[in-house]
Amino acid sequence: MTDYTWPSVYFAYFFFSICLLLAVFFFARSFKSGYWARSGEDVKFQVFDEDSKSGEPNDCRETETQGIR
């Protein structure tokens, strides 16, 4: 009689360890690049500021409400 429980258990632990290692890797990579710093999202706000300075609507909802007025 053959027990097929252990290969599936080994596979599950192997899969979970790979997922954990990838999560730690990407966390360390994002931490190293400065994403978790206080100024990590400044780029996002710079993009929004550039869009608002251009005078073009940022969202299609703004154009719909302007047409109704």
C-alpha distances in whole Angstrom, upper triangle without the diagonal:
4,7,10,12,14,15,17,18,19,21,23,24,25,27,29,30,31,33,34,36,37,39,40,42,43,45,46,48,49,51,52,54,55,54,54,57,60,61,58,59,62,62,61,64,66,65,66,69,70,69,71,74,74,75,72,70,67,65,66,67,70,71,71,73,75,76,76,79
4,6,9,10,11,13,15,16,17,19,21,22,23,25,26,28,29,31,32,34,35,37,38,40,41,43,44,46,47,48,50,52,50,50,54,57,58,54,55,59,58,57,61,62,61,62,66,66,65,68,71,70,72,69,67,64,62,63,64,67,68,68,70,72,73,74,76
4,6,7,9,10,11,13,15,16,18,19,20,22,23,25,26,28,29,31,32,34,35,37,38,40,41,43,44,45,47,49,47,47,51,53,55,51,52,56,55,54,58,60,58,59,63,63,63,65,68,68,69,67,65,61,60,60,61,64,66,65,67,70,71,71,73
4,6,6,7,9,11,11,13,15,16,17,19,21,22,23,25,27,28,29,31,32,34,35,37,38,40,41,43,44,46,44,44,48,51,52,48,49,53,52,51,54,56,55,56,59,60,59,62,64,64,66,63,61,57,56,57,58,61,62,62,64,66,67,68,70
4,6,6,6,9,10,11,13,14,16,17,19,20,21,23,24,26,27,29,30,32,33,35,36,38,39,41,42,44,42,42,45,48,49,46,47,51,50,49,52,54,53,54,57,58,58,60,63,63,64,61,59,56,54,55,56,59,61,60,62,65,66,66,68
4,5,5,6,8,10,11,12,14,15,16,18,20,21,22,24,26,27,28,30,31,33,34,36,37,38,40,42,41,40,44,47,48,45,46,49,49,48,51,53,52,53,57,57,57,59,62,62,64,61,59,56,55,56,57,59,61,61,63,65,66,67,69
4,5,5,6,9,10,10,12,14,15,16,18,20,21,22,24,26,27,29,30,31,33,34,36,37,39,41,39,39,43,46,47,43,44,48,47,46,50,52,50,52,55,55,55,57,60,60,62,59,57,54,53,54,55,58,59,59,61,63,64,65,67
4,5,5,6,9,10,10,12,14,15,16,18,20,21,22,24,25,27,28,30,31,33,34,36,37,39,37,37,41,44,45,41,42,46,45,44,47,49,48,49,52,53,52,55,58,58,59,56,54,51,50,51,52,54,56,56,58,60,61,62,64
4,5,5,6,8,10,11,12,14,15,16,18,20,21,22,24,26,27,28,30,32,33,34,36,38,36,36,39,42,43,40,41,45,44,43,47,49,48,49,52,53,52,55,57,57,59,57,55,51,50,51,52,55,56,56,58,61,62,62,64
4,5,5,6,9,10,10,12,14,15,16,18,20,21,22,24,26,27,28,30,31,32,34,36,35,35,38,41,42,39,40,44,43,43,46,48,47,48,51,52,52,54,57,57,59,56,55,51,50,51,52,55,57,57,58,61,62,63,65
4,6,5,6,9,10,10,12,14,15,16,18,20,21,23,24,26,27,29,30,31,33,35,33,33,37,40,41,37,38,42,41,40,44,46,44,46,49,49,49,52,54,54,56,53,52,48,47,48,49,52,54,54,56,58,59,60,62
4,5,5,6,9,10,11,12,14,15,17,18,20,21,22,24,26,27,28,30,32,33,31,31,35,38,39,35,36,40,39,39,42,44,43,44,47,48,47,50,52,52,54,52,50,46,45,46,47,50,52,52,53,56,57,58,60
4,5,5,6,9,10,10,12,14,15,16,18,20,21,22,24,26,27,28,30,32,30,30,33,36,37,34,36,39,39,38,41,43,43,44,47,48,47,50,52,53,54,52,50,47,46,48,48,51,53,53,54,57,58,59,61
4,6,5,6,9,10,11,12,14,15,16,18,20,21,22,24,26,27,29,30,29,29,33,36,37,33,35,38,38,37,41,42,41,43,46,46,46,49,51,51,53,51,50,46,45,47,48,50,52,53,54,56,58,59,61
4,5,5,6,9,10,11,12,14,15,17,18,20,21,23,24,26,27,29,27,27,31,34,35,31,32,36,35,34,38,40,39,40,43,44,43,46,48,48,50,48,46,43,42,43,44,47,49,49,51,53,54,55,57
4,5,5,6,9,10,11,12,14,15,16,18,20,21,22,24,26,27,25,25,29,32,33,29,31,34,34,33,36,38,38,39,42,43,42,45,47,48,49,47,45,42,41,43,44,46,48,48,50,52,54,54,56
4,5,5,6,9,10,10,12,14,15,16,18,20,21,22,24,26,25,24,28,31,32,29,30,34,33,33,36,38,38,39,42,43,43,45,47,48,50,48,46,43,42,44,45,47,49,50,51,54,55,56,58
4,5,5,6,9,10,10,12,14,15,16,18,20,21,22,24,23,23,27,30,31,27,29,32,31,31,35,36,35,37,40,40,41,43,45,46,48,46,44,41,40,42,43,45,47,48,50,52,53,54,56
4,6,5,6,9,10,11,12,14,15,16,18,20,21,23,21,21,25,28,29,25,26,30,29,29,32,34,33,34,37,38,38,40,43,43,45,43,41,38,37,39,40,42,44,45,46,48,50,51,53
4,5,5,6,8,10,10,12,14,15,16,18,20,21,20,19,23,26,27,24,25,29,29,28,32,33,33,34,37,38,38,41,43,44,45,44,42,38,38,40,41,43,45,46,47,49,51,52,54
4,5,5,6,9,10,10,12,14,15,16,18,20,19,19,22,26,27,24,25,29,28,28,32,33,33,34,37,38,38,41,43,43,45,44,43,39,39,41,42,44,46,47,48,50,52,53,55
4,5,5,6,8,10,10,12,14,15,16,18,17,18,21,24,25,21,23,26,25,25,29,30,30,31,34,35,35,38,40,40,42,40,39,36,36,38,39,41,43,44,45,47,49,50,52
4,5,5,6,9,10,11,12,14,15,17,15,15,19,22,22,19,21,24,24,23,27,28,28,29,32,33,33,36,38,39,41,39,38,34,34,36,37,39,41,42,43,45,47,48,50
4,6,5,6,8,10,10,12,14,15,15,14,17,21,22,19,21,24,24,24,27,29,29,31,33,34,35,37,39,40,42,41,39,36,36,39,40,41,43,45,46,47,49,51,52
4,5,5,6,9,10,10,12,14,14,14,17,21,22,18,21,23,23,24,27,28,28,30,32,33,34,36,38,39,41,40,39,35,36,38,39,41,43,44,45,47,49,50,52
4,5,5,6,8,10,10,12,11,12,15,19,19,15,17,20,20,20,23,25,24,26,29,29,30,32,34,35,37,36,35,31,32,34,36,37,39,41,42,43,45,47,48
4,5,5,6,8,10,11,10,9,13,16,17,14,16,19,19,20,22,24,24,26,28,29,30,32,34,35,37,36,35,31,32,35,36,37,39,41,42,43,45,47,48
4,6,5,6,9,10,10,10,13,16,17,14,17,20,20,21,24,25,25,28,29,30,32,34,35,36,39,38,37,34,35,37,39,40,42,44,44,46,48,49,50
4,5,5,6,9,9,10,13,16,16,13,16,18,18,19,22,23,23,25,27,28,29,32,33,34,36,35,35,31,33,35,37,38,40,42,43,44,46,48,49
4,5,5,6,5,7,10,13,13,10,12,15,15,16,19,20,20,22,24,25,26,28,30,31,33,32,32,28,29,32,34,34,37,38,39,40,43,44,45
4,6,5,6,6,8,11,12,10,13,15,16,17,20,21,22,24,25,26,28,30,31,33,35,34,34,30,32,35,36,36,39,41,41,42,45,46,47
4,5,8,9,9,13,13,11,15,16,16,18,21,21,22,25,26,27,29,31,32,33,36,35,35,32,33,37,38,38,41,43,43,44,47,48,49
4,6,8,9,12,11,9,12,13,13,15,18,18,19,22,23,23,25,27,28,30,32,32,32,29,30,33,35,35,37,40,40,41,44,45,46
4,5,5,9,8,6,9,11,12,14,16,16,18,20,21,22,24,26,27,29,31,31,31,27,29,33,34,34,36,38,39,40,42,44,44
4,6,8,8,4,7,10,10,12,14,15,16,18,20,21,22,24,26,27,29,29,28,25,26,30,31,31,34,36,36,37,40,41,42
4,7,8,6,9,11,13,14,16,17,19,20,22,23,25,26,28,30,32,31,30,27,28,32,32,33,35,37,37,38,41,42,43
4,5,5,9,10,12,14,15,16,18,20,21,22,24,25,27,29,31,31,31,27,29,33,33,33,36,38,38,39,42,43,43
4,6,8,9,12,13,13,15,17,18,19,21,23,24,25,27,29,30,29,26,28,31,32,31,34,36,36,37,40,41,41
4,6,5,9,10,10,12,14,15,16,18,20,21,22,24,26,27,26,23,26,29,30,29,32,34,34,35,38,39,39
4,6,7,9,10,12,13,15,16,18,19,21,22,24,26,26,26,22,24,28,29,29,31,33,33,34,37,39,39
4,5,5,7,9,10,11,13,15,16,17,19,21,23,23,22,19,21,24,25,25,27,30,30,30,33,35,35
4,5,5,6,9,10,10,12,14,15,16,19,21,21,21,18,21,24,25,24,27,30,29,30,33,34,34
4,5,5,6,9,10,11,13,14,15,17,20,19,20,17,19,23,24,23,26,28,29,29,32,34,34
4,5,5,6,9,10,11,13,15,16,18,18,17,14,16,19,21,20,23,25,25,26,29,30,31
4,5,5,6,9,10,11,12,14,16,16,16,13,16,19,20,19,22,24,24,25,28,29,29
4,5,5,6,9,10,11,13,15,16,16,14,17,20,22,20,22,25,25,25,28,30,30
4,5,5,6,9,10,11,13,13,13,11,14,17,19,18,20,23,23,23,26,28,28
4,5,5,6,9,10,12,11,11,8,11,15,16,15,17,20,20,20,23,25,25
4,5,5,6,9,11,12,12,10,14,17,18,16,19,22,21,21,24,26,25
4,6,5,6,9,10,12,10,14,17,19,17,18,22,22,21,24,26,26
4,6,5,7,7,8,7,10,13,15,13,15,18,19,18,20,23,23
4,6,6,7,7,7,11,14,15,12,14,17,17,16,19,21,21
4,5,8,10,10,14,17,18,15,16,20,20,18,21,24,23
4,6,9,10,13,15,17,15,15,19,19,17,20,23,22
4,7,9,12,14,15,12,12,16,16,14,16,19,18
4,6,9,10,12,10,10,13,14,12,15,18,18
4,6,7,9,6,7,10,11,10,13,15,16
4,7,9,7,9,12,13,13,15,17,18
4,5,6,7,9,11,12,14,15,17
4,5,5,7,9,10,11,13,15
4,5,5,6,9,10,11,13
4,5,5,6,9,10,11
4,6,5,6,9,10
4,5,5,7,9
4,5,5,7
4,5,5
4,6
4
